[in-house]
């Protein structure tokens, strides 16, 4: 039982995670590609879902 907004955020952040892992795009480009107009808003939702910032997430996967 999720609201449409909760579902949308999950889809967008999931897409962003995939892009962070599979591409070398900068975070601001991934933010835009994921449907966010504001980098601060993107960072807020990303941290809520993953408990880390997009840059930390990317660095964690690049080191593996």
CHARMM-style PDB file with segment names, atoms N, HN, CA, C and O in Angstrom:
ATOM      1  N   UNK     1       0.839  -1.192   0.000  1.00  0.00      PROA
ATOM      2  CA  UNK     1       0.000   0.000   0.000  1.00  0.00      PROA
ATOM      3  C   UNK     1       0.880   1.250   0.000  1.00  0.00      PROA
ATOM      4  O   UNK     1       1.318   1.730   1.046  1.00  0.00      PROA
ATOM      5  N   UNK     2       1.118   1.751  -1.191  1.00  0.00      PROA
ATOM      6  HN  UNK     2       0.762   1.361  -2.041  1.00  0.00      PROA
ATOM      7  CA  UNK     2       1.929   2.949  -1.355  1.00  0.00      PROA
ATOM      8  C   UNK     2       1.127   3.996  -2.098  1.00  0.00      PROA
ATOM      9  O   UNK     2       0.227   3.683  -2.878  1.00  0.00      PROA
ATOM     10  N   UNK     3       1.470   5.232  -1.841  1.00  0.00      PROA
ATOM     11  HN  UNK     3       2.201   5.486  -1.207  1.00  0.00      PROA
ATOM     12  CA  UNK     3       0.868   6.298  -2.631  1.00  0.00      PROA
ATOM     13  C   UNK     3       1.577   6.336  -3.985  1.00  0.00      PROA
ATOM     14  O   UNK     3       2.647   5.752  -4.160  1.00  0.00      PROA
ATOM     15  N   UNK     4       0.964   7.029  -4.925  1.00  0.00      PROA
ATOM     16  HN  UNK     4       0.095   7.503  -4.782  1.00  0.00      PROA
ATOM     17  CA  UNK     4       1.584   7.153  -6.236  1.00  0.00      PROA
ATOM     18  C   UNK     4       2.937   7.852  -6.116  1.00  0.00      PROA
ATOM     19  O   UNK     4       3.896   7.459  -6.780  1.00  0.00      PROA
ATOM     20  N   UNK     5       3.020   8.877  -5.282  1.00  0.00      PROA
ATOM     21  HN  UNK     5       2.241   9.196  -4.743  1.00  0.00      PROA
ATOM     22  CA  UNK     5       4.275   9.605  -5.110  1.00  0.00      PROA
ATOM     23  C   UNK     5       5.368   8.690  -4.557  1.00  0.00      PROA
ATOM     24  O   UNK     5       6.503   8.738  -5.029  1.00  0.00      PROA
ATOM     25  N   UNK     6       5.045   7.862  -3.571  1.00  0.00      PROA
ATOM     26  HN  UNK     6       4.123   7.823  -3.188  1.00  0.00      PROA
ATOM     27  CA  UNK     6       6.033   6.931  -3.013  1.00  0.00      PROA
ATOM     28  C   UNK     6       6.524   5.957  -4.084  1.00  0.00      PROA
ATOM     29  O   UNK     6       7.718   5.669  -4.172  1.00  0.00      PROA
ATOM     30  N   UNK     7       5.598   5.459  -4.891  1.00  0.00      PROA
ATOM     31  HN  UNK     7       4.629   5.694  -4.819  1.00  0.00      PROA
ATOM     32  CA  UNK     7       5.959   4.552  -5.972  1.00  0.00      PROA
ATOM     33  C   UNK     7       6.853   5.252  -6.992  1.00  0.00      PROA
ATOM     34  O   UNK     7       7.854   4.688  -7.434  1.00  0.00      PROA
ATOM     35  N   UNK     8       6.495   6.466  -7.360  1.00  0.00      PROA
ATOM     36  HN  UNK     8       5.682   6.923  -7.001  1.00  0.00      PROA
ATOM     37  CA  UNK     8       7.265   7.232  -8.333  1.00  0.00      PROA
ATOM     38  C   UNK     8       8.695   7.488  -7.841  1.00  0.00      PROA
ATOM     39  O   UNK     8       9.657   7.359  -8.598  1.00  0.00      PROA
ATOM     40  N   UNK     9       8.813   7.849  -6.579  1.00  0.00      PROA
ATOM     41  HN  UNK     9       8.032   7.954  -5.964  1.00  0.00      PROA
ATOM     42  CA  UNK     9      10.146   8.091  -5.995  1.00  0.00      PROA
ATOM     43  C   UNK     9      10.973   6.805  -6.051  1.00  0.00      PROA
ATOM     44  O   UNK     9      12.153   6.851  -6.396  1.00  0.00      PROA
ATOM     45  N   UNK    10      10.380   5.671  -5.720  1.00  0.00      PROA
ATOM     46  HN  UNK    10       9.421   5.633  -5.440  1.00  0.00      PROA
ATOM     47  CA  UNK    10      11.097   4.393  -5.761  1.00  0.00      PROA
ATOM     48  C   UNK    10      11.598   4.082  -7.160  1.00  0.00      PROA
ATOM     49  O   UNK    10      12.736   3.647  -7.333  1.00  0.00      PROA
ATOM     50  N   UNK    11      10.754   4.302  -8.156  1.00  0.00      PROA
ATOM     51  HN  UNK    11       9.829   4.655  -8.016  1.00  0.00      PROA
ATOM     52  CA  UNK    11      11.144   4.028  -9.540  1.00  0.00      PROA
ATOM     53  C   UNK    11      12.276   4.960  -9.962  1.00  0.00      PROA
ATOM     54  O   UNK    11      13.263   4.520 -10.551  1.00  0.00      PROA
ATOM     55  N   UNK    12      12.131   6.241  -9.660  1.00  0.00      PROA
ATOM     56  HN  UNK    12      11.329   6.599  -9.181  1.00  0.00      PROA
ATOM     57  CA  UNK    12      13.154   7.217 -10.051  1.00  0.00      PROA
ATOM     58  C   UNK    12      14.487   6.959  -9.365  1.00  0.00      PROA
ATOM     59  O   UNK    12      15.535   7.014 -10.009  1.00  0.00      PROA
ATOM     60  N   UNK    13      14.461   6.678  -8.070  1.00  0.00      PROA
ATOM     61  HN  UNK    13      13.610   6.633  -7.547  1.00  0.00      PROA
ATOM     62  CA  UNK    13      15.709   6.440  -7.341  1.00  0.00      PROA
ATOM     63  C   UNK    13      16.317   5.101  -7.769  1.00  0.00      PROA
ATOM     64  O   UNK    13      17.540   4.975  -7.836  1.00  0.00      PROA
ATOM     65  N   UNK    14      15.500   4.127  -8.052  1.00  0.00      PROA
ATOM     66  HN  UNK    14      14.506   4.229  -7.997  1.00  0.00      PROA
ATOM     67  CA  UNK    14      16.004   2.852  -8.570  1.00  0.00      PROA
ATOM     68  C   UNK    14      16.723   3.043  -9.895  1.00  0.00      PROA
ATOM     69  O   UNK    14      17.781   2.457 -10.126  1.00  0.00      PROA
ATOM     70  N   UNK    15      16.145   3.864 -10.766  1.00  0.00      PROA
ATOM     71  HN  UNK    15      15.285   4.340 -10.578  1.00  0.00      PROA
ATOM     72  CA  UNK    15      16.776   4.181 -12.043  1.00  0.00      PROA
ATOM     73  C   UNK    15      18.103   4.908 -11.807  1.00  0.00      PROA
ATOM     74  O   UNK    15      19.103   4.620 -12.463  1.00  0.00      PROA
ATOM     75  N   UNK    16      18.099   5.841 -10.874  1.00  0.00      PROA
ATOM     76  HN  UNK    16      17.286   6.075 -10.340  1.00  0.00      PROA
ATOM     77  CA  UNK    16      19.318   6.595 -10.562  1.00  0.00      PROA
ATOM     78  C   UNK    16      20.408   5.662 -10.037  1.00  0.00      PROA
ATOM     79  O   UNK    16      21.570   5.799 -10.419  1.00  0.00      PROA
ATOM     80  N   UNK    17      20.055   4.729  -9.179  1.00  0.00      PROA
ATOM     81  HN  UNK    17      19.111   4.618  -8.868  1.00  0.00      PROA
ATOM     82  CA  UNK    17      21.027   3.767  -8.646  1.00  0.00      PROA
ATOM     83  C   UNK    17      21.653   2.965  -9.781  1.00  0.00      PROA
ATOM     84  O   UNK    17      22.868   2.770  -9.818  1.00  0.00      PROA
ATOM     85  N   UNK    18      20.821   2.507 -10.699  1.00  0.00      PROA
ATOM     86  HN  UNK    18      19.834   2.666 -10.668  1.00  0.00      PROA
ATOM     87  CA  UNK    18      21.312   1.742 -11.849  1.00  0.00      PROA
ATOM     88  C   UNK    18      22.279   2.580 -12.674  1.00  0.00      PROA
ATOM     89  O   UNK    18      23.326   2.088 -13.095  1.00  0.00      PROA
ATOM     90  N   UNK    19      21.935   3.834 -12.907  1.00  0.00      PROA
ATOM     91  HN  UNK    19      21.084   4.234 -12.565  1.00  0.00      PROA
ATOM     92  CA  UNK    19      22.806   4.726 -13.681  1.00  0.00      PROA
ATOM     93  C   UNK    19      24.123   5.000 -12.950  1.00  0.00      PROA
ATOM     94  O   UNK    19      25.184   5.050 -13.571  1.00  0.00      PROA
ATOM     95  N   UNK    20      24.050   5.173 -11.647  1.00  0.00      PROA
ATOM     96  HN  UNK    20      23.188   5.132 -11.142  1.00  0.00      PROA
ATOM     97  CA  UNK    20      25.264   5.417 -10.865  1.00  0.00      PROA
ATOM     98  C   UNK    20      26.220   4.232 -10.930  1.00  0.00      PROA
ATOM     99  O   UNK    20      27.438   4.412 -10.957  1.00  0.00      PROA
ATOM    100  N   UNK    21      25.668   3.023 -10.954  1.00  0.00      PROA
ATOM    101  HN  UNK    21      24.679   2.877 -10.932  1.00  0.00      PROA
ATOM    102  CA  UNK    21      26.482   1.817 -10.994  1.00  0.00      PROA
ATOM    103  C   UNK    21      27.026   1.548 -12.402  1.00  0.00      PROA
ATOM    104  O   UNK    21      28.191   1.183 -12.559  1.00  0.00      PROA
ATOM    105  N   UNK    22      26.194   1.726 -13.411  1.00  0.00      PROA
ATOM    106  HN  UNK    22      25.247   2.023 -13.284  1.00  0.00      PROA
ATOM    107  CA  UNK    22      26.533   1.269 -14.759  1.00  0.00      PROA
ATOM    108  C   UNK    22      27.145   2.328 -15.670  1.00  0.00      PROA
ATOM    109  O   UNK    22      27.680   1.982 -16.723  1.00  0.00      PROA
ATOM    110  N   UNK    23      27.085   3.598 -15.301  1.00  0.00      PROA
ATOM    111  HN  UNK    23      26.650   3.879 -14.445  1.00  0.00      PROA
ATOM    112  CA  UNK    23      27.609   4.640 -16.187  1.00  0.00      PROA
ATOM    113  C   UNK    23      28.605   5.538 -15.451  1.00  0.00      PROA
ATOM    114  O   UNK    23      28.766   5.462 -14.233  1.00  0.00      PROA
ATOM    115  N   UNK    24      29.251   6.370 -16.220  1.00  0.00      PROA
ATOM    116  HN  UNK    24      29.120   6.431 -17.209  1.00  0.00      PROA
ATOM    117  CA  UNK    24      30.161   7.361 -15.646  1.00  0.00      PROA
ATOM    118  C   UNK    24      29.556   8.758 -15.693  1.00  0.00      PROA
ATOM    119  O   UNK    24      30.273   9.754 -15.588  1.00  0.00      PROA
ATOM    120  N   UNK    25      28.249   8.832 -15.851  1.00  0.00      PROA
ATOM    121  HN  UNK    25      27.666   8.023 -15.936  1.00  0.00      PROA
ATOM    122  CA  UNK    25      27.575  10.134 -15.887  1.00  0.00      PROA
ATOM    123  C   UNK    25      27.730  10.842 -14.547  1.00  0.00      PROA
ATOM    124  O   UNK    25      27.760  10.196 -13.500  1.00  0.00      PROA
ATOM    125  N   UNK    26      27.830  12.169 -14.579  1.00  0.00      PROA
ATOM    126  HN  UNK    26      27.806  12.694 -15.430  1.00  0.00      PROA
ATOM    127  CA  UNK    26      27.875  12.914 -13.312  1.00  0.00      PROA
ATOM    128  C   UNK    26      26.519  12.869 -12.607  1.00  0.00      PROA
ATOM    129  O   UNK    26      25.484  12.656 -13.239  1.00  0.00      PROA
ATOM    130  N   UNK    27      26.540  13.070 -11.310  1.00  0.00      PROA
ATOM    131  HN  UNK    27      27.380  13.243 -10.796  1.00  0.00      PROA
ATOM    132  CA  UNK    27      25.324  12.988 -10.504  1.00  0.00      PROA
ATOM    133  C   UNK    27      24.261  13.980 -10.982  1.00  0.00      PROA
ATOM    134  O   UNK    27      23.077  13.647 -11.012  1.00  0.00      PROA
ATOM    135  N   UNK    28      24.671  15.184 -11.352  1.00  0.00      PROA
ATOM    136  HN  UNK    28      25.633  15.455 -11.328  1.00  0.00      PROA
ATOM    137  CA  UNK    28      23.665  16.163 -11.784  1.00  0.00      PROA
ATOM    138  C   UNK    28      22.961  15.723 -13.075  1.00  0.00      PROA
ATOM    139  O   UNK    28      21.783  16.028 -13.262  1.00  0.00      PROA
ATOM    140  N   UNK    29      23.657  15.019 -13.959  1.00  0.00      PROA
ATOM    141  HN  UNK    29      24.614  14.771 -13.807  1.00  0.00      PROA
ATOM    142  CA  UNK    29      23.029  14.495 -15.184  1.00  0.00      PROA
ATOM    143  C   UNK    29      22.060  13.367 -14.840  1.00  0.00      PROA
ATOM    144  O   UNK    29      20.966  13.297 -15.399  1.00  0.00      PROA
ATOM    145  N   UNK    30      22.455  12.492 -13.930  1.00  0.00      PROA
ATOM    146  HN  UNK    30      23.345  12.549 -13.476  1.00  0.00      PROA
ATOM    147  CA  UNK    30      21.591  11.388 -13.504  1.00  0.00      PROA
ATOM    148  C   UNK    30      20.353  11.942 -12.805  1.00  0.00      PROA
ATOM    149  O   UNK    30      19.250  11.426 -12.981  1.00  0.00      PROA
ATOM    150  N   UNK    31      20.541  12.983 -12.020  1.00  0.00      PROA
ATOM    151  HN  UNK    31      21.437  13.402 -11.876  1.00  0.00      PROA
ATOM    152  CA  UNK    31      19.427  13.661 -11.352  1.00  0.00      PROA
ATOM    153  C   UNK    31      18.403  14.103 -12.394  1.00  0.00      PROA
ATOM    154  O   UNK    31      17.211  13.830 -12.257  1.00  0.00      PROA
ATOM    155  N   UNK    32      18.860  14.767 -13.405  1.00  0.00      PROA
ATOM    156  HN  UNK    32      19.828  14.989 -13.517  1.00  0.00      PROA
ATOM    157  CA  UNK    32      17.981  15.266 -14.470  1.00  0.00      PROA
ATOM    158  C   UNK    32      17.347  14.105 -15.244  1.00  0.00      PROA
ATOM    159  O   UNK    32      16.150  14.128 -15.531  1.00  0.00      PROA
ATOM    160  N   UNK    33      18.141  13.105 -15.577  1.00  0.00      PROA
ATOM    161  HN  UNK    33      19.113  13.086 -15.345  1.00  0.00      PROA
ATOM    162  CA  UNK    33      17.637  11.938 -16.314  1.00  0.00      PROA
ATOM    163  C   UNK    33      16.588  11.161 -15.521  1.00  0.00      PROA
ATOM    164  O   UNK    33      15.733  10.490 -16.099  1.00  0.00      PROA
ATOM    165  N   UNK    34      16.660  11.256 -14.205  1.00  0.00      PROA
ATOM    166  HN  UNK    34      17.355  11.801 -13.735  1.00  0.00      PROA
ATOM    167  CA  UNK    34      15.720  10.540 -13.328  1.00  0.00      PROA
ATOM    168  C   UNK    34      14.419  11.303 -13.106  1.00  0.00      PROA
ATOM    169  O   UNK    34      13.509  10.812 -12.438  1.00  0.00      PROA
ATOM    170  N   UNK    35      14.337  12.491 -13.662  1.00  0.00      PROA
ATOM    171  HN  UNK    35      15.076  12.890 -14.205  1.00  0.00      PROA
ATOM    172  CA  UNK    35      13.090  13.251 -13.573  1.00  0.00      PROA
ATOM    173  C   UNK    35      13.056  14.313 -12.503  1.00  0.00      PROA
ATOM    174  O   UNK    35      11.996  14.871 -12.217  1.00  0.00      PROA
ATOM    175  N   UNK    36      14.200  14.604 -11.903  1.00  0.00      PROA
ATOM    176  HN  UNK    36      15.061  14.151 -12.135  1.00  0.00      PROA
ATOM    177  CA  UNK    36      14.251  15.637 -10.860  1.00  0.00      PROA
ATOM    178  C   UNK    36      14.782  16.940 -11.459  1.00  0.00      PROA
ATOM    179  O   UNK    36      15.750  16.935 -12.219  1.00  0.00      PROA
ATOM    180  N   UNK    37      14.140  18.048 -11.108  1.00  0.00      PROA
ATOM    181  HN  UNK    37      13.353  18.051 -10.490  1.00  0.00      PROA
ATOM    182  CA  UNK    37      14.575  19.362 -11.565  1.00  0.00      PROA
ATOM    183  C   UNK    37      15.545  20.007 -10.587  1.00  0.00      PROA
ATOM    184  O   UNK    37      16.238  20.967 -10.926  1.00  0.00      PROA
ATOM    185  N   UNK    38      15.589  19.476  -9.378  1.00  0.00      PROA
ATOM    186  HN  UNK    38      15.027  18.696  -9.103  1.00  0.00      PROA
ATOM    187  CA  UNK    38      16.398  20.063  -8.319  1.00  0.00      PROA
ATOM    188  C   UNK    38      17.357  19.018  -7.758  1.00  0.00      PROA
ATOM    189  O   UNK    38      16.938  17.946  -7.322  1.00  0.00      PROA
ATOM    190  N   UNK    39      18.642  19.340  -7.775  1.00  0.00      PROA
ATOM    191  HN  UNK    39      18.983  20.211  -8.130  1.00  0.00      PROA
ATOM    192  CA  UNK    39      19.644  18.429  -7.235  1.00  0.00      PROA
ATOM    193  C   UNK    39      19.451  18.224  -5.731  1.00  0.00      PROA
ATOM    194  O   UNK    39      19.648  17.117  -5.229  1.00  0.00      PROA
ATOM    195  N   UNK    40      19.072  19.273  -5.014  1.00  0.00      PROA
ATOM    196  HN  UNK    40      18.913  20.172  -5.422  1.00  0.00      PROA
ATOM    197  CA  UNK    40      18.873  19.140  -3.569  1.00  0.00      PROA
ATOM    198  C   UNK    40      17.687  18.218  -3.266  1.00  0.00      PROA
ATOM    199  O   UNK    40      17.737  17.428  -2.323  1.00  0.00      PROA
ATOM    200  N   UNK    41      16.635  18.318  -4.057  1.00  0.00      PROA
ATOM    201  HN  UNK    41      16.594  18.959  -4.823  1.00  0.00      PROA
ATOM    202  CA  UNK    41      15.473  17.444  -3.892  1.00  0.00      PROA
ATOM    203  C   UNK    41      15.852  15.994  -4.200  1.00  0.00      PROA
ATOM    204  O   UNK    41      15.453  15.073  -3.487  1.00  0.00      PROA
ATOM    205  N   UNK    42      16.621  15.805  -5.262  1.00  0.00      PROA
ATOM    206  HN  UNK    42      16.945  16.553  -5.841  1.00  0.00      PROA
ATOM    207  CA  UNK    42      17.104  14.474  -5.633  1.00  0.00      PROA
ATOM    208  C   UNK    42      17.933  13.871  -4.500  1.00  0.00      PROA
ATOM    209  O   UNK    42      17.733  12.717  -4.121  1.00  0.00      PROA
ATOM    210  N   UNK    43      18.869  14.666  -3.960  1.00  0.00      PROA
ATOM    211  HN  UNK    43      19.031  15.604  -4.268  1.00  0.00      PROA
ATOM    212  CA  UNK    43      19.708  14.189  -2.856  1.00  0.00      PROA
ATOM    213  C   UNK    43      18.876  13.810  -1.639  1.00  0.00      PROA
ATOM    214  O   UNK    43      19.157  12.809  -0.981  1.00  0.00      PROA
ATOM    215  N   UNK    44      17.866  14.595  -1.343  1.00  0.00      PROA
ATOM    216  HN  UNK    44      17.638  15.409  -1.878  1.00  0.00      PROA
ATOM    217  CA  UNK    44      16.990  14.329  -0.202  1.00  0.00      PROA
ATOM    218  C   UNK    44      16.290  12.974  -0.351  1.00  0.00      PROA
ATOM    219  O   UNK    44      16.334  12.146   0.559  1.00  0.00      PROA
ATOM    220  N   UNK    45      15.649  12.753  -1.495  1.00  0.00      PROA
ATOM    221  HN  UNK    45      15.614  13.426  -2.234  1.00  0.00      PROA
ATOM    222  CA  UNK    45      14.942  11.488  -1.719  1.00  0.00      PROA
ATOM    223  C   UNK    45      15.914  10.313  -1.826  1.00  0.00      PROA
ATOM    224  O   UNK    45      15.614   9.214  -1.360  1.00  0.00      PROA
ATOM    225  N   UNK    46      17.074  10.541  -2.437  1.00  0.00      PROA
ATOM    226  HN  UNK    46      17.318  11.434  -2.815  1.00  0.00      PROA
ATOM    227  CA  UNK    46      18.062   9.477  -2.563  1.00  0.00      PROA
ATOM    228  C   UNK    46      18.538   9.027  -1.184  1.00  0.00      PROA
ATOM    229  O   UNK    46      18.644   7.830  -0.918  1.00  0.00      PROA
ATOM    230  N   UNK    47      18.822   9.989  -0.312  1.00  0.00      PROA
ATOM    231  HN  UNK    47      18.735  10.961  -0.528  1.00  0.00      PROA
ATOM    232  CA  UNK    47      19.270   9.654   1.051  1.00  0.00      PROA
ATOM    233  C   UNK    47      18.172   8.948   1.845  1.00  0.00      PROA
ATOM    234  O   UNK    47      18.457   8.042   2.628  1.00  0.00      PROA
ATOM    235  N   UNK    48      16.925   9.357   1.646  1.00  0.00      PROA
ATOM    236  HN  UNK    48      16.693  10.094   1.010  1.00  0.00      PROA
ATOM    237  CA  UNK    48      15.818   8.698   2.356  1.00  0.00      PROA
ATOM    238  C   UNK    48      15.735   7.225   1.984  1.00  0.00      PROA
ATOM    239  O   UNK    48      15.468   6.382   2.839  1.00  0.00      PROA
ATOM    240  N   UNK    49      15.963   6.911   0.714  1.00  0.00      PROA
ATOM    241  HN  UNK    49      16.180   7.597   0.019  1.00  0.00      PROA
ATOM    242  CA  UNK    49      15.813   5.529   0.255  1.00  0.00      PROA
ATOM    243  C   UNK    49      17.054   4.678   0.493  1.00  0.00      PROA
ATOM    244  O   UNK    49      16.935   3.502   0.837  1.00  0.00      PROA
ATOM    245  N   UNK    50      18.239   5.250   0.317  1.00  0.00      PROA
ATOM    246  HN  UNK    50      18.336   6.205   0.038  1.00  0.00      PROA
ATOM    247  CA  UNK    50      19.457   4.439   0.364  1.00  0.00      PROA
ATOM    248  C   UNK    50      20.295   4.654   1.614  1.00  0.00      PROA
ATOM    249  O   UNK    50      21.250   3.917   1.859  1.00  0.00      PROA
ATOM    250  N   UNK    51      19.945   5.657   2.400  1.00  0.00      PROA
ATOM    251  HN  UNK    51      19.169   6.256   2.201  1.00  0.00      PROA
ATOM    252  CA  UNK    51      20.680   6.004   3.627  1.00  0.00      PROA
ATOM    253  C   UNK    51      22.093   6.515   3.335  1.00  0.00      PROA
ATOM    254  O   UNK    51      22.951   6.511   4.218  1.00  0.00      PROA
ATOM    255  N   UNK    52      22.335   6.958   2.091  1.00  0.00      PROA
ATOM    256  HN  UNK    52      21.638   6.961   1.374  1.00  0.00      PROA
ATOM    257  CA  UNK    52      23.618   7.556   1.727  1.00  0.00      PROA
ATOM    258  C   UNK    52      23.419   8.506   0.554  1.00  0.00      PROA
ATOM    259  O   UNK    52      22.408   8.447  -0.145  1.00  0.00      PROA
ATOM    260  N   UNK    53      24.385   9.372   0.352  1.00  0.00      PROA
ATOM    261  HN  UNK    53      25.207   9.420   0.920  1.00  0.00      PROA
ATOM    262  CA  UNK    53      24.295  10.325  -0.751  1.00  0.00      PROA
ATOM    263  C   UNK    53      24.608   9.611  -2.073  1.00  0.00      PROA
ATOM    264  O   UNK    53      25.218   8.542  -2.065  1.00  0.00      PROA
ATOM    265  N   UNK    54      24.199  10.189  -3.200  1.00  0.00      PROA
ATOM    266  HN  UNK    54      23.704  11.057  -3.206  1.00  0.00      PROA
ATOM    267  CA  UNK    54      24.512   9.579  -4.494  1.00  0.00      PROA
ATOM    268  C   UNK    54      26.016   9.394  -4.718  1.00  0.00      PROA
ATOM    269  O   UNK    54      26.434   8.377  -5.272  1.00  0.00      PROA
ATOM    270  N   UNK    55      26.827  10.358  -4.296  1.00  0.00      PROA
ATOM    271  HN  UNK    55      26.487  11.184  -3.845  1.00  0.00      PROA
ATOM    272  CA  UNK    55      28.277  10.231  -4.486  1.00  0.00      PROA
ATOM    273  C   UNK    55      28.863   9.084  -3.667  1.00  0.00      PROA
ATOM    274  O   UNK    55      29.708   8.333  -4.157  1.00  0.00      PROA
ATOM    275  N   UNK    56      28.416   8.951  -2.428  1.00  0.00      PROA
ATOM    276  HN  UNK    56      27.730   9.560  -2.030  1.00  0.00      PROA
ATOM    277  CA  UNK    56      28.888   7.847  -1.584  1.00  0.00      PROA
ATOM    278  C   UNK    56      28.440   6.519  -2.187  1.00  0.00      PROA
ATOM    279  O   UNK    56      29.214   5.563  -2.224  1.00  0.00      PROA
ATOM    280  N   UNK    57      27.210   6.455  -2.654  1.00  0.00      PROA
ATOM    281  HN  UNK    57      26.581   7.232  -2.623  1.00  0.00      PROA
ATOM    282  CA  UNK    57      26.681   5.251  -3.299  1.00  0.00      PROA
ATOM    283  C   UNK    57      27.547   4.868  -4.492  1.00  0.00      PROA
ATOM    284  O   UNK    57      27.937   3.711  -4.646  1.00  0.00      PROA
ATOM    285  N   UNK    58      27.844   5.857  -5.336  1.00  0.00      PROA
ATOM    286  HN  UNK    58      27.528   6.797  -5.212  1.00  0.00      PROA
ATOM    287  CA  UNK    58      28.662   5.604  -6.529  1.00  0.00      PROA
ATOM    288  C   UNK    58      30.062   5.122  -6.155  1.00  0.00      PROA
ATOM    289  O   UNK    58      30.578   4.181  -6.758  1.00  0.00      PROA
ATOM    290  N   UNK    59      30.678   5.765  -5.158  1.00  0.00      PROA
ATOM    291  HN  UNK    59      30.259   6.529  -4.668  1.00  0.00      PROA
ATOM    292  CA  UNK    59      32.025   5.373  -4.734  1.00  0.00      PROA
ATOM    293  C   UNK    59      32.045   3.969  -4.150  1.00  0.00      PROA
ATOM    294  O   UNK    59      33.000   3.221  -4.361  1.00  0.00      PROA
ATOM    295  N   UNK    60      30.993   3.605  -3.416  1.00  0.00      PROA
ATOM    296  HN  UNK    60      30.217   4.212  -3.245  1.00  0.00      PROA
ATOM    297  CA  UNK    60      30.908   2.259  -2.844  1.00  0.00      PROA
ATOM    298  C   UNK    60      30.901   1.186  -3.936  1.00  0.00      PROA
ATOM    299  O   UNK    60      31.532   0.139  -3.792  1.00  0.00      PROA
ATOM    300  N   UNK    61      30.181   1.458  -5.027  1.00  0.00      PROA
ATOM    301  HN  UNK    61      29.669   2.309  -5.144  1.00  0.00      PROA
ATOM    302  CA  UNK    61      30.095   0.461  -6.094  1.00  0.00      PROA
ATOM    303  C   UNK    61      31.320   0.485  -7.000  1.00  0.00      PROA
ATOM    304  O   UNK    61      31.652  -0.539  -7.598  1.00  0.00      PROA
ATOM    305  N   UNK    62      31.991   1.605  -7.118  1.00  0.00      PROA
ATOM    306  HN  UNK    62      31.721   2.437  -6.633  1.00  0.00      PROA
ATOM    307  CA  UNK    62      33.189   1.671  -7.947  1.00  0.00      PROA
ATOM    308  C   UNK    62      34.346   0.941  -7.290  1.00  0.00      PROA
ATOM    309  O   UNK    62      35.240   0.455  -7.983  1.00  0.00      PROA
ATOM    310  N   UNK    63      34.345   0.857  -5.969  1.00  0.00      PROA
ATOM    311  HN  UNK    63      33.619   1.252  -5.407  1.00  0.00      PROA
ATOM    312  CA  UNK    63      35.439   0.200  -5.269  1.00  0.00      PROA
ATOM    313  C   UNK    63      35.282  -1.312  -5.226  1.00  0.00      PROA
ATOM    314  O   UNK    63      36.200  -2.012  -4.798  1.00  0.00      PROA
ATOM    315  N   UNK    64      34.137  -1.833  -5.659  1.00  0.00      PROA
ATOM    316  HN  UNK    64      33.391  -1.265  -6.006  1.00  0.00      PROA
ATOM    317  CA  UNK    64      33.891  -3.289  -5.623  1.00  0.00      PROA
ATOM    318  C   UNK    64      34.259  -3.960  -6.916  1.00  0.00      PROA
ATOM    319  OT1 UNK    64      34.112  -5.175  -7.045  1.00  0.00      PROA
TER     320      UNK     64
END
